[in-house]
Amino acid sequence: MAGDETETGRGASVVEGLTNPQALSLERFLIRTRGDNSTQSAWRLAVICDEGQGAIIYVEMAPGDTFYRGDGVFLGWPQDRMEAAYNALKPRPTDPPFEMHQLG
């Protein structure tokens, strides 16, 4: 159920435990969690590195209530390590931030 897909191809300067990591894509998709009757949205960051491929899934259940899930090379990583890798590898916006000019 891929939605907004962004090709990044951007490497990170340093991600502890990975050699030459590169983000392949960032896509939004739907997930279901245990004990929850509703469908949530999550972000999936696909990554390739010399150790293999993997993905970090970022889920925000509520403001301030977030968690990460790792697949592939990220399987078994603790939350703080996945958060640091996700933030280092996620694509950065290339457009300047939107500014609203006040008229009048």
Secondary structure by P-SEA (a helix, b strand, c coil): cccccccccccccccccccccccccccccccccccccccbbbbbbbbbcccccbbbbbbbccccccbbbbccccccccaaaaaaaaaacccccccccbbbbbcc
